[in-house]
Amino acid sequence: MHLDPLRKELEDLLKLKSSEERKAEELRSQTEIERQRVESDFEKLQRLLIEGKRILLSSLEEEEKKILQRIGENVTRLEEQSSSIKLLISELEEKSQQPAAELLKDVTVTLSRCQNTKFPKPEAVSTDLRLDFPLRYPQQLKKVITSFLGLEWWMGCGRYAVPVTLDPETANPWLLLSEDGKSVRRGETEQSLPHSPRRFDSYPCVLGREDFTSRQYWEVEMGEGGDCALGVCRDSNHAPPE
């Protein structure tokens, strides 16, 4: 009477054990497949970075050569013009030391050469590295990496990016705002500022000028040292939503 239930219990336990062992084996197999996929994907990403770096450096070197060549041509032309002017100056200085009778013999020719000697200014060479590929490449790379790591949502946030201009009327007296209102830093002394009911007195805070009622996105660049907090607040002049 007791053997049959025990045998049945043992059979069920062995089945469960076999099932768990199969799960473990499937997990090992799946993990190995995923490991190989990750290694393969990162190798592709690494090759992309290496190739991108090579192309960028090559483009940068070519652009530098072109600009340096144009600058070199200008330098050579200016040196030739300087030499011509030096020779003319030397000739005039020698003639100015001659007796009047000898000076007047061919002074007209010399003076005519002075008047007709005009050296056009060389074409201005811009040292801006105007590379089309490097301008596109960071965005392409950013898209590849975010897609690869499953961060497409981050790329989507860029659609809501908006500029923020800081409001000096709200800035704490210890804060120094840039002229364009795009950056702020803490000063070493407290400023004497006009009174404003909107100004933060107790905390080193400042508000942006812009209001918003929909989704928005910001990117903030931090300087060295210290810390900061970024957040949003409700306008105190408006009642909270029902």
Secondary structure in CASP SS format (residue, H / E / C, confidence):
PFRMAT SS
TARGET T0000
AUTHOR 0000-0000-0000
METHOD secondary structure of the structure
MODEL  1
M C 1.00
H C 1.00
L H 1.00
D H 1.00
P H 1.00
L H 1.00
R H 1.00
K H 1.00
E H 1.00
L H 1.00
E H 1.00
D H 1.00
L H 1.00
L H 1.00
K H 1.00
L H 1.00
K H 1.00
S H 1.00
S H 1.00
E H 1.00
E H 1.00
R H 1.00
K H 1.00
A H 1.00
E H 1.00
E H 1.00
L H 1.00
R H 1.00
S H 1.00
Q H 1.00
T H 1.00
E H 1.00
I H 1.00
E H 1.00
R H 1.00
Q H 1.00
R H 1.00
V H 1.00
E H 1.00
S H 1.00
D H 1.00
F H 1.00
E H 1.00
K H 1.00
L H 1.00
Q H 1.00
R H 1.00
L H 1.00
L H 1.00
I H 1.00
E H 1.00
G H 1.00
K H 1.00
R H 1.00
I H 1.00
L H 1.00
L H 1.00
S H 1.00
S H 1.00
L H 1.00
E H 1.00
E H 1.00
E H 1.00
E H 1.00
K H 1.00
K H 1.00
I H 1.00
L H 1.00
Q H 1.00
R H 1.00
I H 1.00
G H 1.00
E H 1.00
N H 1.00
V H 1.00
T H 1.00
R H 1.00
L H 1.00
E H 1.00
E H 1.00
Q H 1.00
S H 1.00
S H 1.00
S H 1.00
I H 1.00
K H 1.00
L H 1.00
L H 1.00
I H 1.00
S H 1.00
E H 1.00
L H 1.00
E H 1.00
E H 1.00
K H 1.00
S H 1.00
Q C 1.00
Q C 1.00
P C 1.00
A H 1.00
A H 1.00
E H 1.00
L H 1.00
L H 1.00
K H 1.00
D H 1.00
V H 1.00
T H 1.00
V H 1.00
T H 1.00
L H 1.00
S H 1.00
R H 1.00
C H 1.00
Q H 1.00
N H 1.00
T C 1.00
K C 1.00
F C 1.00
P C 1.00
K C 1.00
P C 1.00
E C 1.00
A C 1.00
V C 1.00
S C 1.00
T C 1.00
D C 1.00
L C 1.00
R C 1.00
L C 1.00
D H 1.00
F H 1.00
P H 1.00
L H 1.00
R H 1.00
Y H 1.00
P H 1.00
Q H 1.00
Q H 1.00
L H 1.00
K H 1.00
K H 1.00
V H 1.00
I H 1.00
T H 1.00
S H 1.00
F H 1.00
L C 1.00
G C 1.00
L C 1.00
E H 1.00
W H 1.00
W H 1.00
M H 1.00
G H 1.00
C H 1.00
G H 1.00
R H 1.00
Y H 1.00
A E 1.00
V C 1.00
P C 1.00
V C 1.00
T C 1.00
L E 1.00
D C 1.00
P H 1.00
E H 1.00
T H 1.00
A C 1.00
N C 1.00
P C 1.00
W C 1.00
L E 1.00
L E 1.00
L E 1.00
S C 1.00
E C 1.00
D C 1.00
G C 1.00
K C 1.00
S C 1.00
V E 1.00
R E 1.00
R E 1.00
G C 1.00
E C 1.00
T C 1.00
E C 1.00
Q C 1.00
S C 1.00
L C 1.00
P C 1.00
H C 1.00
S C 1.00
P C 1.00
R C 1.00
R C 1.00
F C 1.00
D C 1.00
S C 1.00
Y C 1.00
P C 1.00
C C 1.00
V C 1.00
L C 1.00
G E 1.00
R C 1.00
E C 1.00
D C 1.00
F C 1.00
T C 1.00
S C 1.00
R C 1.00
Q C 1.00
Y E 1.00
W C 1.00
E C 1.00
V C 1.00
E C 1.00
M C 1.00
G C 1.00
E C 1.00
G C 1.00
G C 1.00
D C 1.00
C C 1.00
A C 1.00
L C 1.00
G C 1.00
V C 1.00
C C 1.00
R C 1.00
D C 1.00
S C 1.00
N C 1.00
H C 1.00
A C 1.00
P C 1.00
P C 1.00
E C 1.00
END
